[in-house]
Amino acid sequence: MSEAQEKEITETGGKIAFVDYLILDDPPYLQAQECTSCGARYFDRRNACASCFEDQFRSVAIEQEGVVTSFSIVQMGPIPYVSAVVDCGGTSVKCTIMNVEPSPKDVTLGMQVKLMTYSMGEDSEGTEAIAFGFEPI
């Protein structure tokens, strides 16, 4: 485990984010890397911007509420779920829509949603992995 991961676990009371861009503050939020030249945002590490090819980025917090812009009901395995893209103030977030029936009558384009977190379980040392999704407002 890296020093950064150990520090995060200590600061969050034995919890660690499942993805690097989920920040476990109170309240939790998503953080993107924004190109300082054109404003394009990315959730993963970049050496250069895919839009303008510049190489300078800054960390920015993403809005915690958004609108479903596309979705698919995935019927893989015994439990169907909703995979979606949510527009959070101009930043697209790929996610799972939680706490809603996975049916076209319950999930709609334009549906207002908000960020939520949930436990994915604990390891043998008691460190809890925290993931994110969105749920209807």
N, C-alpha and C positions, 0 to 999 in steps of 0.2 A: 504494500500500500504506500502511495506517495505521501510526502509531508502535507501537500495541499489537501488530499483526501482525509488524512488524519485530523487536520485543522477543521475541515468542514464538519466532520462527524462530531468533534468536540463542541463546535459552535452551535450545532443544531440539535444537541441533546441525543446523540446516538442515531441520527438519521443521515442518509446520504441521498442526493438526487440521482435518479436513474439516468438522466441526461445532463450534460454539462450546462445547458442553457436554462435549466430550471433552478431558480434561486430560492432557497428555502428560508426566506425572511418572513416577517409577520406583517402583512400577508405575503405568501409566496407569489412569485411573478416569473415571467419568461424574459430572457435577455438575449438580444440579437447583436450581431456585429454589423454596424452601419458604415458603408463607404463614405469617407469624408468628402469625396469629390461629387458623387452623383446621388447619394442617399439610399442606394440599394441595400437591402438587409438580408442577412444570412444567419442561420442558426448553427452552422458548423464553422470550423476554422477555415480561413481562406488565405491563400498567398496573394491573390489578386482578385479584384472585382470582376465578375462575369459580365457586367454591363459596360464598364468603361476601362477595365484593365488596370486601374490605379491600385496601389497596395497599402493605403492607409485606412484604418478602421477605428471606430470608437464603439464602446459598449453602450447600448440603449435599452431601457425597459420597454416592454411591449404592453399595450393596453390589456387589461384583464377581462374586458368584455368585447364581444364581437358578434358577427353575423355569419351564419352558415352560407357559403357560396357554392359548395358542391358536396355531395355525400353519396355513399354507396352502402348498402346493407350487405355485409359479408356473412355468408352462410357456410363457413369453413369450420368443421368440428361440431360439437353438440350445442354450442351456444352462439347464436348470431349476434353480431355487434355492428355499430355504425361507425364507419371510417369517414372522415370529413375533412374539408378545408374550411377554415374559419378566417374571415377578414377581421383583424384586430387593428382598427385605425390605419389601414393601408398595408399592414404586414400580414401575409398569408401564413397560417399555421396549420400544418397537417396534424390531425389528432383523432382521438376516439371521442364520440359523443356518449356521455355516461348518463345514468339515471333517467333513461327514457326507453320506451319500448322500441325495438328495432323494426319499425314498420313505416311505410310511406305516409300513413295517416298521422303518425306521431312526430316525424321528423320532416321538416320542410325547408326549402330554400328561403333564405331571409330570416330564419328563426334566430332570435336573440339568445346568446349563450354567454356563460362566464367561466373563467378558469377555475378548476378544482384540482385537488391533489388526493392521492390515495396510496395506501401501503401495498407494496408488492410482496411483502414478507420480510423475514429477518434471516440473517446468516447465523452461523454457529456461535458467533461472538455477541449476538444481540443487536447488531447494526441493522436498522430498518431501511429498506430501499423505498423511496418515494417517487411515484410517477405522476404524470398530469393528464388531464383530459378536460373536456368542457361539458357543461351541463346547462339545460334550459334555465333561463332567468324566470 
